[in-house]
Amino acid sequence: MGRGDGTGRIVSPEGADDTGTRILHVDMDAFYASVEVLDDPSLAGKPLIVGGMEGRGVVSSASYEARRFGVRSAMSVGKALQLCPHAVVVVPHFERYSALSKQVMAIFRDVTPLVEPLSIDEAFLDVSGARRLWGSPGQIARMVRARVLEDTGLTCSIGVAATKHVAKIASTVSKPDGLLIVSEPETRAFLAARPVGALWGVGPKAAEALQARGIRMVSDVLQTPRSVLDRALGAAMGARIWHLARGIDPREVQTEHTEKSIGHEETFLEDVWDTATLRSEFRRLADRVASRLRDGGFESRTIAIKVRYADFTTLSRSMSVPEPTDVGQRIGDVALEMFGKLELTQPIRLIGVRAEKLTGGGVGGLALWDDDADWRRVDAALDDARSRFGGGAVTRASTLGPRRDVNALPTNPRAPRD
């Protein structure tokens, strides 16, 4: 979910100039919250929070009514309710979001085969080859918005520009339910009026480093010598910012996506001291990560864990494995080895397991002796049972018992595969 609350929204008038444009960035508006309103119209117009219950969960999405009170994604539900006490909290329904995402992505692919999904609720489209069939990029964007609304009942915002970077900024500025076209001749003026934090890759620390030198707007970047940017941000980031501020972004729409990592994390209903319980939960998350690796045809070269204590102090650890793996037992062993080296100085609020440095399954070749052969057979049997009877049909005996988590969520939900 974006950080905007819809204030300061800018949209293009009918017939706006789209000279030199070819990239659309389509972003569903407050996607999870909008789906909940779609399924329960009584929630319309109310400040709505999608996240774990009991005040211990994390905000996955929020309606624009809630965002205007400062509610943001990744915030604890407890903090969100302090900011907006009259908000309605609903639990996420990820299968429903995934189904609607698949429907939306199919609409995009009806328009052009050049679609790059960025997540479950946004994508880039290159419409340069679709003009003869559907019209100019601006006309195509209006058609896409109308089709999404007609077929799903949901609204989206679209930025139309000559590059991916500018299209994404434009869609953000136009939210919610808007369309903003930035023609190629207007690009530099459009960017110059944006704060430096709008540029791709400029996070809070980079923005602070620039602002310390009086560089607050993109117009300031345009007047700053390249050497100053390099000193403030480093040569690589300085070069990127210098180019992006001028509307230079050579990235093409990539229809083939390569996963960089796959992870799951959970926030506990109550802070947990018990080591046996924590080890069991690490096993459960490792099995979920391994299952997603196998579903995607990936193996992992590096396993990482995340631990957040009761005071919100957060630690991360990672370890490379000798051979790429998609075996739940192996991932769990590595996760527990790292966890065992941490000091349990206070109870734990959240844990996570992540597979990183992914490769295609089997690229390492077959070893003469596979130490995980037995566990691979177990995983294959579990995958078969889950496919036939559902994801919760089979689990480790050690994880049975009352539910301990508020929301065990994938840390990078993506658009579902066709």
C-alpha positions in Angstrom: 0.0 0.0 0.0 1.2 3.5 -0.8 1.9 6.1 1.8 -0.4 8.7 0.3 -3.7 9.5 1.8 -5.2 10.9 -1.4 -4.7 14.6 -0.5 -3.0 16.7 -3.2 -4.2 14.4 -5.9 -3.5 15.4 -9.5 -5.3 14.0 -12.5 -5.2 14.7 -16.3 -8.2 16.2 -18.1 -9.9 14.4 -21.0 -7.7 14.6 -24.1 -4.5 15.4 -22.2 -1.3 15.3 -24.4 0.4 11.9 -24.3 3.1 12.6 -26.8 6.1 10.3 -26.4 4.5 8.1 -23.8 4.4 4.3 -23.9 4.5 3.0 -20.3 1.6 2.6 -18.0 1.9 2.0 -14.3 -1.3 0.6 -12.9 -1.8 0.5 -9.2 -5.0 -0.8 -7.5 -6.4 1.6 -4.9 -5.9 0.4 -1.3 -6.3 -3.1 -2.8 -7.0 -5.3 0.2 -9.3 -2.7 1.9 -11.1 -2.1 -1.4 -11.8 -5.9 -1.8 -13.2 -6.0 1.7 -15.5 -3.1 0.9 -16.5 -4.8 -2.4 -17.5 -7.9 -0.4 -19.2 -5.9 2.4 -20.6 -2.6 1.1 -21.5 -1.6 4.6 -17.8 -0.8 5.1 -17.8 1.9 2.3 -16.8 5.3 3.5 -15.5 4.1 6.9 -11.9 4.1 8.1 -11.0 0.5 7.5 -7.9 -1.5 8.6 -7.0 -4.8 7.2 -4.7 -6.7 9.6 -4.4 -9.0 12.5 -6.9 -8.7 15.3 -6.4 -8.2 19.1 -4.2 -5.2 18.6 -1.1 -7.4 18.1 -1.3 -7.8 14.3 0.3 -5.7 11.6 -1.6 -3.4 9.2 -1.6 -5.0 5.7 -3.7 -2.3 4.1 -6.0 0.6 5.1 -8.7 2.6 3.4 -8.0 6.2 2.4 -10.3 7.3 5.2 -8.0 5.6 7.7 -4.8 6.8 6.1 -5.9 10.4 6.7 -5.5 9.7 10.4 -1.9 8.5 9.8 -2.5 4.8 9.5 0.1 3.1 7.4 1.1 -0.4 6.3 3.5 -2.4 8.5 2.2 -0.4 11.5 0.9 -2.4 14.5 -2.8 -2.6 14.6 -2.6 -1.3 18.2 -0.8 1.9 17.1 -3.3 2.2 14.2 -6.2 2.1 16.5 -4.6 4.7 18.7 -4.4 7.0 15.7 -7.9 6.1 14.5 -10.0 4.7 17.4 -13.2 4.4 15.4 -11.6 2.3 12.6 -13.1 -1.0 11.6 -10.6 -3.9 11.7 -11.0 -6.9 9.4 -8.8 -9.9 9.0 -7.1 -10.4 5.6 -8.6 -12.8 3.1 -5.5 -13.6 0.9 -7.2 -16.2 -1.3 -9.8 -13.6 -2.3 -7.1 -11.0 -3.0 -5.2 -13.5 -5.1 -8.2 -14.4 -7.2 -9.0 -10.8 -8.0 -5.4 -10.0 -8.7 -5.3 -12.8 -11.3 -8.5 -11.4 -12.9 -6.9 -7.9 -13.1 -3.6 -9.2 -14.5 -5.6 -11.0 -17.2 -7.2 -7.7 -18.2 -3.8 -6.2 -18.6 -2.6 -9.1 -20.8 -5.7 -8.7 -23.0 -4.4 -5.3 -23.8 -0.7 -6.1 -24.3 1.6 -9.1 -23.8 4.2 -6.8 -22.3 3.1 -6.8 -18.6 5.4 -6.7 -15.7 3.6 -7.5 -12.4 5.4 -5.8 -9.5 3.2 -7.2 -6.8 -0.3 -8.6 -6.2 -1.8 -5.2 -7.0 0.4 -3.3 -9.4 2.1 -3.7 -12.8 3.9 -2.0 -15.6 2.5 -2.2 -19.2 4.3 -1.3 -22.4 1.6 -0.4 -24.8 3.8 0.8 -27.7 2.7 -2.2 -29.8 -0.9 -1.9 -28.9 -1.6 1.5 -30.3 -2.9 0.3 -33.7 -5.5 -1.9 -31.9 -6.5 0.2 -29.0 -5.4 3.8 -29.6 -3.0 6.2 -27.9 -1.5 5.4 -24.5 -3.9 7.8 -22.9 -6.9 6.2 -24.5 -5.6 2.7 -23.5 -5.2 3.8 -19.9 -8.8 5.0 -19.8 -9.9 1.8 -21.3 -8.0 -0.2 -18.8 -9.5 1.7 -15.9 -13.0 1.2 -17.3 -12.5 -2.5 -17.8 -11.0 -3.1 -14.3 -14.0 -1.3 -12.8 -16.6 -3.1 -14.9 -15.1 -6.6 -14.5 -14.1 -6.5 -10.8 -15.9 -3.5 -9.2 -12.5 -2.1 -8.1 -10.8 1.1 -9.0 -7.2 1.6 -10.0 -4.9 4.6 -10.6 -2.7 4.8 -13.7 0.4 6.9 -14.5 1.2 7.2 -18.2 4.7 8.4 -19.2 7.7 7.8 -21.4 9.6 5.8 -18.7 8.8 3.4 -15.9 10.1 5.7 -13.2 7.9 8.7 -14.2 4.9 6.5 -14.8 5.1 5.1 -11.2 5.4 8.6 -9.8 2.4 9.7 -11.8 0.2 6.9 -10.6 1.1 7.7 -7.0 0.3 11.4 -7.5 -3.1 10.5 -9.1 -4.4 8.2 -6.3 -7.0 7.3 -5.6 -9.0 6.4 -8.7 -7.1 8.7 -11.0 -5.2 9.0 -14.3 -2.2 11.2 -14.8 -0.5 11.5 -18.1 3.0 13.0 -18.3 4.0 13.6 -21.9 7.7 13.4 -22.8 8.1 17.2 -23.3 6.6 17.8 -19.8 8.7 15.2 -18.0 11.5 17.5 -16.7 9.0 20.1 -15.4 6.9 17.4 -13.8 9.9 15.9 -12.0 11.3 19.2 -11.0 8.2 19.9 -8.9 8.5 16.7 -6.8 10.4 16.3 -3.5 13.7 14.3 -3.8 12.0 11.4 -1.9 9.9 10.8 -4.9 12.9 9.6 -6.9 13.4 5.8 -7.1 15.8 4.6 -4.5 15.8 7.7 -2.4 14.8 6.5 1.1 14.7 8.4 4.3 18.5 8.3 4.9 19.4 9.3 1.4 16.8 12.1 1.5 18.3 13.3 4.8 21.8 13.3 3.3 20.5 15.4 0.4 18.5 17.8 2.5 21.5 18.4 4.7 23.0 19.9 1.6 19.9 22.0 0.8 18.7 19.6 -1.9 15.0 19.2 -1.1 13.3 19.2 -4.5 14.2 17.5 -7.8 14.7 21.0 -9.2 17.5 21.3 -6.6 19.1 18.1 -8.0 19.0 19.5 -11.5 21.1 22.5 -10.3 23.5 20.4 -8.2 26.9 19.3 -9.6 27.3 15.6 -10.1 30.3 15.5 -7.8 28.2 16.8 -4.9 25.6 14.1 -5.4 28.4 11.5 -5.5 29.8 12.7 -2.2 26.4 12.7 -0.6 25.1 9.4 -1.8 28.1 7.5 -3.3 29.0 7.3 -7.0 26.4 4.6 -8.0 23.5 6.3 -6.3 24.6 9.7 -7.3 24.7 8.7 -10.9 21.2 7.1 -10.7 19.7 10.2 -9.1 21.4 12.5 -11.6 19.8 10.5 -14.5 16.4 10.0 -13.0 16.0 13.7 -12.2 16.4 14.3 -15.9 13.8 11.7 -16.8 16.5 9.2 -18.0 15.4 5.7 -17.2 16.4 3.0 -19.8 14.6 0.1 -18.0 12.3 -1.9 -20.1 9.1 -3.7 -19.1 10.2 -7.2 -18.1 7.6 -9.9 -18.7 9.8 -12.6 -17.0 10.1 -12.0 -13.3 12.9 -13.5 -11.2 12.1 -13.9 -7.5 14.8 -12.4 -5.3 13.6 -14.0 -2.0 10.7 -15.9 -0.5 9.8 -15.4 3.1 7.2 -15.7 5.8 6.9 -14.0 9.2 4.5 -14.0 12.1 3.5 -11.8 15.0 2.5 -13.7 18.1 -0.7 -13.1 20.0 1.4 -12.8 23.1 5.1 -12.3 23.5 6.9 -15.7 23.7 9.6 -16.7 26.1 9.5 -20.5 25.7 12.4 -21.7 23.5 10.6 -24.9 22.5 7.6 -23.0 21.2 9.8 -20.6 19.3 11.8 -23.5 17.7 8.5 -25.2 16.7 7.3 -21.9 15.1 10.6 -21.6 13.2 10.0 -25.1 11.8 6.5 -24.2 10.7 7.7 -21.1 8.9 10.6 -23.0 7.3 8.2 -25.6 5.9 6.0 -22.8 4.5 9.0 -21.1 2.8 10.2 -24.5 1.4 6.7 -25.2 0.0 6.7 -21.9 -1.8 10.2 -22.5 -3.1 9.1 -25.8 -4.6 5.9 -24.3 -6.0 8.0 -21.7 -7.8 10.6 -24.1 -9.0 13.4 -22.4 -6.9 16.1 -23.4 -4.5 17.9 -21.1 -2.0 21.6 -20.5 -1.4 21.1 -18.4 1.7 18.7 -18.7 4.6 17.8 -15.6 6.8 15.9 -15.2 10.0 14.3 -12.2 11.7 13.6 -11.8 15.4 11.7 -8.9 17.0 11.8 -8.6 20.7 9.0 -7.2 22.9 10.6 -3.8 22.9 10.6 -3.8 19.1 14.4 -4.3 18.8 14.8 -6.3 15.6 17.7 -8.6 14.7 18.4 -10.3 11.3 20.8 -13.1 10.6 21.7 -15.0 7.4 23.7 -18.0 6.5 24.7 -19.6 3.2 24.2 -23.3 2.7 26.7 -25.6 0.9 24.2 -26.6 -1.8 21.0 -24.8 -2.9 17.9 -26.3 -1.2 14.1 -26.3 -1.2 13.9 -28.9 1.7 11.9 -27.8 4.7 14.0 -29.8 7.2 17.2 -28.3 5.9 15.9 -24.7 5.9 14.6 -25.3 9.4 17.9 -26.7 10.6 19.8 -23.6 9.4 17.2 -21.2 10.8 17.4 -22.9 14.2 21.2 -22.9 14.2 21.1 -19.1 13.7 18.4 -18.7 16.3 20.3 -20.7 18.8 23.2 -18.2 18.7 20.9 -15.3 19.7 20.5 -14.2 23.3 16.9 -14.6 24.6 17.1 -11.5 26.8 13.4 -10.7 26.6 10.3 -12.3 25.1 9.8 -12.3 21.4 7.1 -10.6 19.5 7.8 -11.6 15.9 9.9 -14.1 14.0 10.5 -14.7 10.3 12.3 -17.0 7.9 13.4 -16.0 4.4 15.1 -17.9 1.5 17.5 -15.6 -0.4 19.8 -15.9 -3.5 17.4 -18.0 -5.3 18.3 -20.3 -8.3 16.3 -22.5 -10.5 15.6 -25.8 -9.0 18.2 -28.5 -9.8 20.7 -26.1 -11.4 23.4 -27.4 -9.0 23.1 -30.9 -10.5 22.7 -34.1 -8.7 25.2 -35.1 -6.1 26.5 -38.6 -5.9 24.9 -38.8 -2.4 21.9 -36.8 -1.4 21.8 -36.4 2.4 18.3 -34.9 2.1 16.8 -37.7 0.0 14.5 -39.0 2.7 13.3 -35.5 3.6 12.7 -34.8 -0.1 10.4 -37.8 -0.2 8.6 -36.5 2.9 8.2 -33.0 1.3 6.9 -34.6 -1.9 4.3 -36.5 0.1 3.3 -33.4 2.0 3.0 -31.3 -1.2 0.7 -34.0 -2.7 -1.5 -34.1 0.4 -1.7 -30.3 0.5 -2.6 -30.1 -3.2 -5.4 -32.6 -2.7 -6.8 -31.6 0.7 -5.7 -28.0 1.3 -2.8 -26.1 2.8 -3.6 -26.9 6.4 -4.3 -30.5 5.9 -0.9 -31.8 6.9 1.6 -30.3 9.3 4.4 -31.3 11.8 3.1 -32.8 15.0 5.3 -30.3 16.9 3.2 -27.4 15.5 -0.2 -28.8 16.5 -2.1 -27.0 19.2 -3.8 -23.6 19.7 -2.9 -20.9 17.1 0.0 -18.7 18.4 0.2 -16.1 15.7 -1.8 -13.1 14.8 -1.0 -13.3 11.1 1.6 -15.5 9.5 2.1 -13.6 6.2 4.2 -14.0 3.1 6.7 -11.1 3.3 6.5 -10.4 -0.5 3.1 -11.4 -1.8 3.2 -11.4 -5.6 0.6 -11.6 -8.4 -0.6 -15.2 -8.7 0.7 -17.2 -11.6 -1.7 -18.1 -14.5 
